[in-house]
């Protein structure tokens, strides 16, 4: 199913009205960097500046969590997710979980 699903951090979707609330949806993923990636990232912290290695890891992890949340919403029959948020926690040293969550809803275009 490749239908568009709207995702917003707002509590509403401009131009649409919520016709059905389906409940909480979430996507969670846990990631770690390889030992070589950690070494390279560690060297980058010595010199300062932007850490491309960790930026890429964080971005990919957030995207994975987002896509899992969208799949959860689609499985419930949603065509939109409102009030979307991210949360991240360190599970253990070098291992981080990222959670994407929101409220799955069905919306219709306002006339």
N, CA, C and O atoms as CSV, one atom per row, in Angstrom:
chain,resi,resn,atom,element,x,y,z
A,1,UNK,N,N,0.850,-1.174,0.000
A,1,UNK,CA,C,0.000,0.000,0.000
A,1,UNK,C,C,0.894,1.235,0.000
A,1,UNK,O,O,1.597,1.494,0.977
A,2,UNK,N,N,0.870,1.984,-1.074
A,2,UNK,CA,C,1.724,3.153,-1.210
A,2,UNK,C,C,0.958,4.456,-1.085
A,2,UNK,O,O,1.446,5.499,-1.521
A,3,UNK,N,N,-0.226,4.424,-0.502
A,3,UNK,CA,C,-0.983,5.649,-0.300
A,3,UNK,C,C,-0.205,6.589,0.594
A,3,UNK,O,O,0.526,6.172,1.492
A,4,UNK,N,N,-0.384,7.887,0.319
A,4,UNK,CA,C,0.281,8.896,1.138
A,4,UNK,C,C,-0.307,8.872,2.545
A,4,UNK,O,O,-1.519,8.752,2.722
A,5,UNK,N,N,0.552,8.985,3.523
A,5,UNK,CA,C,0.118,9.134,4.906
A,5,UNK,C,C,0.731,10.432,5.415
A,5,UNK,O,O,1.939,10.648,5.312
A,6,UNK,N,N,-0.114,11.284,5.960
A,6,UNK,CA,C,0.354,12.555,6.493
A,6,UNK,C,C,0.926,12.336,7.885
A,6,UNK,O,O,0.363,11.589,8.686
A,7,UNK,N,N,2.036,12.985,8.166
A,7,UNK,CA,C,2.636,12.939,9.501
A,7,UNK,C,C,2.931,14.372,9.906
A,7,UNK,O,O,3.575,15.120,9.171
A,8,UNK,N,N,2.449,14.745,11.090
A,8,UNK,CA,C,2.674,16.101,11.564
A,8,UNK,C,C,2.924,16.107,13.071
A,8,UNK,O,O,2.419,15.260,13.807
A,9,UNK,N,N,3.714,17.081,13.505
A,9,UNK,CA,C,3.937,17.249,14.944
A,9,UNK,C,C,2.826,18.074,15.573
A,9,UNK,O,O,2.774,18.219,16.794
A,10,UNK,N,N,1.946,18.613,14.755
A,10,UNK,CA,C,0.819,19.405,15.238
A,10,UNK,C,C,-0.295,18.477,15.743
A,10,UNK,O,O,-0.305,17.280,15.455
A,11,UNK,N,N,-1.221,19.055,16.495
A,11,UNK,CA,C,-2.361,18.265,16.991
A,11,UNK,C,C,-3.506,18.246,15.984
A,11,UNK,O,O,-4.541,17.626,16.229
A,12,UNK,N,N,-3.325,18.918,14.859
A,12,UNK,CA,C,-4.325,18.900,13.799
A,12,UNK,C,C,-3.609,18.978,12.455
A,12,UNK,O,O,-2.402,19.212,12.389
A,13,UNK,N,N,-4.367,18.780,11.402
A,13,UNK,CA,C,-3.810,18.822,10.053
A,13,UNK,C,C,-4.618,19.856,9.272
A,13,UNK,O,O,-5.787,19.634,8.957
A,14,UNK,N,N,-3.994,20.970,8.967
A,14,UNK,CA,C,-4.699,22.077,8.321
A,14,UNK,C,C,-5.347,21.629,7.010
A,14,UNK,O,O,-4.715,20.984,6.173
A,15,UNK,N,N,-6.622,21.987,6.857
A,15,UNK,CA,C,-7.358,21.643,5.642
A,15,UNK,C,C,-8.036,20.290,5.714
A,15,UNK,O,O,-8.719,19.881,4.775
A,16,UNK,N,N,-7.849,19.592,6.833
A,16,UNK,CA,C,-8.444,18.276,7.021
A,16,UNK,C,C,-9.132,18.224,8.384
A,16,UNK,O,O,-8.778,18.960,9.305
A,17,UNK,N,N,-10.116,17.344,8.491
A,17,UNK,CA,C,-10.720,17.127,9.801
A,17,UNK,C,C,-10.591,15.656,10.167
A,17,UNK,O,O,-10.702,14.773,9.317
A,18,UNK,N,N,-10.359,15.420,11.431
A,18,UNK,CA,C,-10.226,14.056,11.942
A,18,UNK,C,C,-11.614,13.445,12.035
A,18,UNK,O,O,-12.502,13.998,12.684
A,19,UNK,N,N,-11.797,12.304,11.386
A,19,UNK,CA,C,-13.092,11.613,11.438
A,19,UNK,C,C,-13.052,10.389,12.346
A,19,UNK,O,O,-14.086,9.891,12.789
A,20,UNK,N,N,-11.839,9.917,12.615
A,20,UNK,CA,C,-11.709,8.736,13.465
A,20,UNK,C,C,-10.326,8.735,14.101
A,20,UNK,O,O,-9.319,8.952,13.427
A,21,UNK,N,N,-10.290,8.490,15.389
A,21,UNK,CA,C,-9.013,8.364,16.099
A,21,UNK,C,C,-8.757,6.878,16.344
A,21,UNK,O,O,-9.603,6.182,16.906
A,22,UNK,N,N,-7.597,6.400,15.924
A,22,UNK,CA,C,-7.286,4.975,15.995
A,22,UNK,C,C,-6.353,4.614,17.142
A,22,UNK,O,O,-6.177,3.435,17.449
A,23,UNK,N,N,-5.758,5.611,17.774
A,23,UNK,CA,C,-4.915,5.350,18.936
A,23,UNK,C,C,-3.434,5.565,18.679
A,23,UNK,O,O,-3.013,6.030,17.620
A,24,UNK,N,N,-2.677,5.212,19.680
A,24,UNK,CA,C,-1.230,5.390,19.679
A,24,UNK,C,C,-0.561,4.457,18.679
A,24,UNK,O,O,-0.888,3.273,18.597
A,25,UNK,N,N,0.382,5.010,17.921
A,25,UNK,CA,C,1.232,4.189,17.054
A,25,UNK,C,C,2.671,4.512,17.386
A,25,UNK,O,O,2.985,5.620,17.822
A,26,UNK,N,N,3.545,3.541,17.180
A,26,UNK,CA,C,4.947,3.756,17.508
A,26,UNK,C,C,5.838,2.905,16.612
A,26,UNK,O,O,5.422,1.897,16.041
A,27,UNK,N,N,7.049,3.351,16.520
A,27,UNK,CA,C,8.099,2.610,15.839
A,27,UNK,C,C,9.338,2.745,16.685
A,27,UNK,O,O,9.708,3.854,17.070
A,28,UNK,N,N,9.979,1.650,16.978
A,28,UNK,CA,C,11.167,1.691,17.836
A,28,UNK,C,C,12.295,0.926,17.158
A,28,UNK,O,O,12.085,-0.122,16.547
A,29,UNK,N,N,13.482,1.472,17.282
A,29,UNK,CA,C,14.659,0.794,16.759
A,29,UNK,C,C,15.818,1.032,17.718
A,29,UNK,O,O,15.881,2.059,18.394
A,30,UNK,N,N,16.719,0.081,17.766
A,30,UNK,CA,C,17.895,0.172,18.629
A,30,UNK,C,C,19.115,0.026,17.738
A,30,UNK,O,O,19.184,-0.886,16.915
A,31,UNK,N,N,20.074,0.920,17.902
A,31,UNK,CA,C,21.258,0.927,17.048
A,31,UNK,C,C,22.534,1.074,17.852
A,31,UNK,O,O,22.545,1.611,18.959
A,32,UNK,N,N,23.597,0.582,17.261
A,32,UNK,CA,C,24.934,0.842,17.791
A,32,UNK,C,C,25.872,1.016,16.603
A,32,UNK,O,O,25.601,0.519,15.510
A,33,UNK,N,N,26.938,1.700,16.817
A,33,UNK,CA,C,27.956,1.889,15.798
A,33,UNK,C,C,28.976,0.762,15.956
A,33,UNK,O,O,29.218,0.302,17.072
A,34,UNK,N,N,29.568,0.319,14.861
A,34,UNK,CA,C,30.596,-0.715,14.928
A,34,UNK,C,C,31.822,-0.173,15.670
A,34,UNK,O,O,31.955,1.036,15.857
A,35,UNK,N,N,32.691,-1.051,16.079
A,35,UNK,CA,C,33.899,-0.627,16.795
A,35,UNK,C,C,34.754,0.301,15.933
A,35,UNK,O,O,35.340,1.254,16.446
A,36,UNK,N,N,34.830,0.030,14.621
A,36,UNK,CA,C,35.589,0.912,13.727
A,36,UNK,C,C,34.924,2.278,13.628
A,36,UNK,O,O,35.600,3.307,13.614
A,37,UNK,N,N,33.592,2.284,13.558
A,37,UNK,CA,C,32.865,3.555,13.524
A,37,UNK,C,C,33.059,4.338,14.799
A,37,UNK,O,O,33.193,5.561,14.760
A,38,UNK,N,N,33.076,3.647,15.948
A,38,UNK,CA,C,33.305,4.322,17.227
A,38,UNK,C,C,34.713,4.906,17.305
A,38,UNK,O,O,34.907,6.000,17.836
A,39,UNK,N,N,35.701,4.171,16.773
A,39,UNK,CA,C,37.071,4.690,16.762
A,39,UNK,C,C,37.166,5.946,15.903
A,39,UNK,O,O,37.759,6.944,16.311
A,40,UNK,N,N,36.573,5.886,14.703
A,40,UNK,CA,C,36.600,7.046,13.809
A,40,UNK,C,C,35.854,8.219,14.439
A,40,UNK,O,O,36.317,9.358,14.377
A,41,UNK,N,N,34.700,7.941,15.046
A,41,UNK,CA,C,33.942,8.988,15.711
A,41,UNK,C,C,34.694,9.567,16.893
A,41,UNK,O,O,34.622,10.768,17.155
A,42,UNK,N,N,35.418,8.711,17.610
A,42,UNK,CA,C,36.217,9.162,18.746
A,42,UNK,C,C,37.326,10.099,18.311
A,42,UNK,O,O,37.592,11.100,18.975
A,43,UNK,N,N,37.978,9.781,17.198
A,43,UNK,CA,C,39.030,10.662,16.675
A,43,UNK,C,C,38.436,12.015,16.280
A,43,UNK,O,O,39.067,13.052,16.481
A,44,UNK,N,N,37.235,12.008,15.723
A,44,UNK,CA,C,36.601,13.262,15.305
A,44,UNK,C,C,36.308,14.153,16.509
A,44,UNK,O,O,36.374,15.378,16.401
A,45,UNK,N,N,35.983,13.548,17.661
A,45,UNK,CA,C,35.678,14.367,18.839
A,45,UNK,C,C,36.928,15.048,19.388
A,45,UNK,O,O,36.829,16.088,20.039
A,46,UNK,N,N,38.089,14.478,19.136
A,46,UNK,CA,C,39.341,15.088,19.586
A,46,UNK,C,C,39.556,16.426,18.895
A,46,UNK,O,O,39.992,17.394,19.519
A,47,UNK,N,N,39.248,16.476,17.604
A,47,UNK,CA,C,39.487,17.675,16.810
A,47,UNK,C,C,38.290,18.626,16.790
A,47,UNK,O,O,38.414,19.766,16.343
A,48,UNK,N,N,37.147,18.171,17.263
A,48,UNK,CA,C,35.949,19.010,17.296
A,48,UNK,C,C,35.270,19.092,15.945
A,48,UNK,O,O,35.722,18.495,14.968
A,49,UNK,N,N,34.189,19.832,15.902
A,49,UNK,CA,C,33.450,20.010,14.651
A,49,UNK,C,C,32.349,18.976,14.500
A,49,UNK,O,O,32.068,18.195,15.409
A,50,UNK,N,N,31.737,18.994,13.327
A,50,UNK,CA,C,30.619,18.105,13.011
A,50,UNK,C,C,31.106,16.670,12.854
A,50,UNK,O,O,32.113,16.412,12.194
A,51,UNK,N,N,30.384,15.749,13.464
A,51,UNK,CA,C,30.711,14.338,13.356
A,51,UNK,C,C,29.785,13.681,12.339
A,51,UNK,O,O,28.674,13.266,12.669
A,52,UNK,N,N,30.254,13.594,11.110
A,52,UNK,CA,C,29.439,13.036,10.027
A,52,UNK,C,C,29.050,11.585,10.293
A,52,UNK,O,O,27.956,11.158,9.926
A,53,UNK,N,N,29.934,10.833,10.924
A,53,UNK,CA,C,29.660,9.421,11.206
A,53,UNK,C,C,28.457,9.283,12.134
A,53,UNK,O,O,27.554,8.492,11.865
A,54,UNK,N,N,28.441,10.043,13.217
A,54,UNK,CA,C,27.339,9.950,14.168
A,54,UNK,C,C,26.080,10.634,13.647
A,54,UNK,O,O,24.969,10.202,13.952
A,55,UNK,N,N,26.243,11.688,12.872
A,55,UNK,CA,C,25.078,12.346,12.269
A,55,UNK,C,C,24.352,11.375,11.359
A,55,UNK,O,O,23.125,11.282,11.412
A,56,UNK,N,N,25.076,10.656,10.531
A,56,UNK,CA,C,24.486,9.673,9.619
A,56,UNK,C,C,23.793,8.563,10.400
A,56,UNK,O,O,22.690,8.151,10.041
A,57,UNK,N,N,24.423,8.079,11.456
A,57,UNK,CA,C,23.834,7.023,12.280
A,57,UNK,C,C,22.529,7.504,12.914
A,57,UNK,O,O,21.529,6.785,12.898
A,58,UNK,N,N,22.535,8.706,13.466
A,58,UNK,CA,C,21.335,9.249,14.116
A,58,UNK,C,C,20.216,9.456,13.104
A,58,UNK,O,O,19.063,9.117,13.371
A,59,UNK,N,N,20.550,10.007,11.955
A,59,UNK,CA,C,19.534,10.263,10.933
A,59,UNK,C,C,18.912,8.958,10.444
A,59,UNK,O,O,17.694,8.876,10.292
A,60,UNK,N,N,19.724,7.949,10.197
A,60,UNK,CA,C,19.212,6.666,9.721
A,60,UNK,C,C,18.348,6.001,10.790
A,60,UNK,O,O,17.324,5.397,10.470
A,61,UNK,N,N,18.750,6.108,12.046
A,61,UNK,CA,C,17.989,5.515,13.139
A,61,UNK,C,C,16.631,6.186,13.276
A,61,UNK,O,O,15.621,5.506,13.454
A,62,UNK,N,N,16.595,7.511,13.196
A,62,UNK,CA,C,15.309,8.233,13.272
A,62,UNK,C,C,14.414,7.860,12.096
A,62,UNK,O,O,13.211,7.663,12.269
A,63,UNK,N,N,14.988,7.761,10.907
A,63,UNK,CA,C,14.206,7.397,9.727
A,63,UNK,C,C,13.622,5.987,9.870
A,63,UNK,O,O,12.466,5.756,9.516
A,64,UNK,N,N,14.414,5.053,10.386
A,64,UNK,CA,C,13.913,3.688,10.602
A,64,UNK,C,C,12.740,3.688,11.570
A,64,UNK,O,O,11.727,3.037,11.317
A,65,UNK,N,N,12.869,4.415,12.678
A,65,UNK,CA,C,11.789,4.483,13.671
A,65,UNK,C,C,10.548,5.128,13.056
A,65,UNK,O,O,9.430,4.671,13.292
A,66,UNK,N,N,10.740,6.187,12.271
A,66,UNK,CA,C,9.619,6.862,11.612
A,66,UNK,C,C,8.880,5.912,10.675
A,66,UNK,O,O,7.651,5.842,10.702
A,67,UNK,N,N,9.625,5.184,9.850
A,67,UNK,CA,C,8.996,4.263,8.897
A,67,UNK,C,C,8.244,3.137,9.618
A,67,UNK,O,O,7.180,2.716,9.164
A,68,UNK,N,N,8.786,2.652,10.730
A,68,UNK,CA,C,8.085,1.627,11.509
A,68,UNK,C,C,6.784,2.181,12.093
A,68,UNK,O,O,5.769,1.485,12.118
A,69,UNK,N,N,6.811,3.435,12.562
A,69,UNK,CA,C,5.606,4.065,13.091
A,69,UNK,C,C,4.559,4.221,11.984
A,69,UNK,O,O,3.380,3.944,12.205
A,70,UNK,N,N,4.979,4.661,10.803
A,70,UNK,CA,C,4.061,4.815,9.677
A,70,UNK,C,C,3.444,3.475,9.309
A,70,UNK,O,O,2.244,3.403,9.041
A,71,UNK,N,N,4.237,2.418,9.290
A,71,UNK,CA,C,3.709,1.084,8.999
A,71,UNK,C,C,2.668,0.685,10.038
A,71,UNK,O,O,1.620,0.143,9.687
A,72,UNK,N,N,2.944,0.946,11.301
A,72,UNK,CA,C,1.993,0.638,12.366
A,72,UNK,C,C,0.683,1.391,12.120
A,72,UNK,O,O,-0.400,0.824,12.267
A,73,UNK,N,N,0.787,2.674,11.744
A,73,UNK,CA,C,-0.406,3.460,11.444
A,73,UNK,C,C,-1.193,2.907,10.268
A,73,UNK,O,O,-2.418,2.803,10.326
A,74,UNK,N,N,-0.495,2.558,9.210
A,74,UNK,CA,C,-1.167,1.964,8.033
A,74,UNK,C,C,-1.861,0.661,8.398
A,74,UNK,O,O,-2.976,0.397,7.948
A,75,UNK,N,N,-1.198,-0.155,9.215
A,75,UNK,CA,C,-1.793,-1.431,9.634
A,75,UNK,C,C,-3.106,-1.221,10.381
A,75,UNK,O,O,-3.990,-2.077,10.337
A,76,UNK,N,N,-3.238,-0.080,11.068
A,76,UNK,CA,C,-4.478,0.233,11.788
A,76,UNK,C,C,-5.521,0.895,10.888
A,76,UNK,O,O,-6.671,1.064,11.293
A,77,UNK,N,N,-5.123,1.271,9.664
A,77,UNK,CA,C,-6.047,1.909,8.737
A,77,UNK,C,C,-5.968,3.425,8.732
A,77,UNK,O,O,-6.867,4.080,8.206
A,78,UNK,N,N,-4.925,3.996,9.300
A,78,UNK,CA,C,-4.771,5.453,9.360
A,78,UNK,C,C,-4.315,6.011,8.017
A,78,UNK,O,O,-3.625,5.344,7.247
A,79,UNK,N,N,-4.721,7.253,7.758
A,79,UNK,CA,C,-4.160,7.972,6.614
A,79,UNK,C,C,-3.401,9.214,7.088
A,79,UNK,O,O,-2.933,10.023,6.286
A,80,UNK,N,N,-3.294,9.342,8.428
A,80,UNK,CA,C,-2.510,10.441,8.999
A,80,UNK,C,C,-2.071,10.065,10.414
A,80,UNK,O,O,-2.703,9.255,11.092
A,81,UNK,N,N,-0.970,10.682,10.831
A,81,UNK,CA,C,-0.484,10.552,12.208
A,81,UNK,C,C,-0.241,11.967,12.694
A,81,UNK,O,O,0.532,12.722,12.104
A,82,UNK,N,N,-0.922,12.315,13.788
A,82,UNK,CA,C,-0.786,13.657,14.338
A,82,UNK,C,C,-0.034,13.598,15.662
A,82,UNK,O,O,0.105,12.539,16.273
A,83,UNK,N,N,0.443,14.756,16.085
A,83,UNK,CA,C,1.158,14.889,17.357
A,83,UNK,C,C,2.362,13.935,17.433
A,83,UNK,O,O,2.629,13.340,18.477
A,84,UNK,N,N,3.074,13.803,16.319
A,84,UNK,CA,C,4.222,12.896,16.227
A,84,UNK,C,C,5.397,13.457,17.019
A,84,UNK,O,O,5.653,14.661,17.002
A,85,UNK,N,N,6.103,12.576,17.707
A,85,UNK,CA,C,7.275,12.943,18.506
A,85,UNK,C,C,8.348,11.855,18.371
A,85,UNK,O,O,8.075,10.723,17.974
A,86,UNK,N,N,9.582,12.249,18.720
A,86,UNK,CA,C,10.695,11.315,18.849
A,86,UNK,C,C,11.134,11.290,20.301
A,86,UNK,O,O,10.995,12.279,21.020
A,87,UNK,N,N,11.661,10.163,20.722
A,87,UNK,CA,C,12.292,10.040,22.031
A,87,UNK,C,C,13.503,9.131,21.842
A,87,UNK,O,O,13.476,8.223,21.010
A,88,UNK,N,N,14.541,9.368,22.595
A,88,UNK,CA,C,15.745,8.535,22.498
A,88,UNK,C,C,16.300,8.301,23.895
A,88,UNK,O,O,16.295,9.196,24.740
A,89,UNK,N,N,16.770,7.103,24.117
A,89,UNK,CA,C,17.359,6.729,25.400
A,89,UNK,C,C,18.539,5.808,25.170
A,89,UNK,O,O,18.547,5.001,24.240
A,90,UNK,N,N,19.521,5.940,26.020
A,90,UNK,CA,C,20.653,5.027,25.956
A,90,UNK,C,C,20.280,3.769,26.736
A,90,UNK,O,O,20.003,3.831,27.934
A,91,UNK,N,N,20.275,2.630,26.047
A,91,UNK,CA,C,19.942,1.358,26.668
A,91,UNK,C,C,21.123,0.875,27.500
A,91,UNK,O,O,20.964,0.410,28.629
A,92,UNK,N,N,22.293,0.995,26.923
A,92,UNK,CA,C,23.560,0.712,27.597
A,92,UNK,C,C,24.630,1.485,26.842
A,92,UNK,O,O,24.347,2.058,25.790
A,93,UNK,N,N,25.814,1.511,27.340
A,93,UNK,CA,C,26.868,2.286,26.698
A,93,UNK,C,C,27.025,1.877,25.232
A,93,UNK,O,O,27.290,0.715,24.927
A,94,UNK,N,N,26.859,2.841,24.336
A,94,UNK,CA,C,27.025,2.579,22.908
A,94,UNK,C,C,25.799,2.014,22.222
A,94,UNK,O,O,25.850,1.710,21.031
A,95,UNK,N,N,24.690,1.864,22.946
A,95,UNK,CA,C,23.471,1.276,22.389
A,95,UNK,C,C,22.301,2.203,22.700
A,95,UNK,O,O,21.947,2.400,23.863
A,96,UNK,N,N,21.708,2.767,21.663
A,96,UNK,CA,C,20.646,3.759,21.830
A,96,UNK,C,C,19.370,3.296,21.151
A,96,UNK,O,O,19.391,2.747,20.050
A,97,UNK,N,N,18.258,3.530,21.836
A,97,UNK,CA,C,16.956,3.257,21.237
A,97,UNK,C,C,16.332,4.574,20.826
A,97,UNK,O,O,16.460,5.577,21.528
A,98,UNK,N,N,15.657,4.572,19.689
A,98,UNK,CA,C,14.919,5.732,19.224
A,98,UNK,C,C,13.483,5.299,19.006
A,98,UNK,O,O,13.209,4.291,18.354
A,99,UNK,N,N,12.575,6.079,19.563
A,99,UNK,CA,C,11.149,5.808,19.481
A,99,UNK,C,C,10.483,6.952,18.731
A,99,UNK,O,O,10.686,8.118,19.072
A,100,UNK,N,N,9.701,6.635,17.725
A,100,UNK,CA,C,8.845,7.606,17.051
A,100,UNK,C,C,7.421,7.228,17.430
A,100,UNK,O,O,7.043,6.060,17.335
A,101,UNK,N,N,6.626,8.211,17.861
A,101,UNK,CA,C,5.254,7.888,18.262
A,101,UNK,C,C,4.313,9.042,17.952
A,101,UNK,O,O,4.737,10.188,17.807
A,102,UNK,N,N,3.046,8.721,17.854
A,102,UNK,CA,C,2.033,9.718,17.561
A,102,UNK,C,C,0.657,9.095,17.657
A,102,UNK,O,O,0.504,7.959,18.105
A,103,UNK,N,N,-0.345,9.852,17.230
A,103,UNK,CA,C,-1.729,9.384,17.252
A,103,UNK,C,C,-2.175,9.105,15.828
A,103,UNK,O,O,-2.150,9.992,14.975
A,104,UNK,N,N,-2.584,7.869,15.574
A,104,UNK,CA,C,-3.076,7.470,14.250
A,104,UNK,C,C,-4.521,7.921,14.116
A,104,UNK,O,O,-5.342,7.709,15.009
A,105,UNK,N,N,-4.816,8.551,12.978
A,105,UNK,CA,C,-6.156,9.055,12.730
A,105,UNK,C,C,-6.537,8.829,11.273
A,105,UNK,O,O,-5.695,8.570,10.413
A,106,UNK,N,N,-7.833,8.937,11.033
A,106,UNK,CA,C,-8.358,8.994,9.679
A,106,UNK,C,C,-8.823,10.432,9.479
A,106,UNK,O,O,-9.574,10.965,10.296
A,107,UNK,N,N,-8.383,11.053,8.403
A,107,UNK,CA,C,-8.772,12.423,8.109
A,107,UNK,C,C,-9.465,12.502,6.756
A,107,UNK,O,O,-9.249,11.676,5.869
A,108,UNK,N,N,-10.308,13.530,6.630
A,108,UNK,CA,C,-10.966,13.834,5.356
A,108,UNK,C,C,-10.716,15.291,5.034
A,108,UNK,O,O,-10.679,16.141,5.924
A,109,UNK,N,N,-10.543,15.572,3.752
A,109,UNK,CA,C,-10.343,16.961,3.313
A,109,UNK,C,C,-11.598,17.762,3.621
A,109,UNK,O,O,-12.720,17.331,3.354
A,110,UNK,N,N,-11.373,18.954,4.197
A,110,UNK,CA,C,-12.511,19.833,4.482
A,110,UNK,C,C,-13.043,20.413,3.189
A,110,UNK,O,O,-12.289,20.676,2.252
A,111,UNK,N,N,-14.352,20.610,3.147
A,111,UNK,CA,C,-14.931,21.193,1.921
A,111,UNK,C,C,-15.064,22.688,2.025
A,111,UNK,O,O,-15.531,23.333,1.087
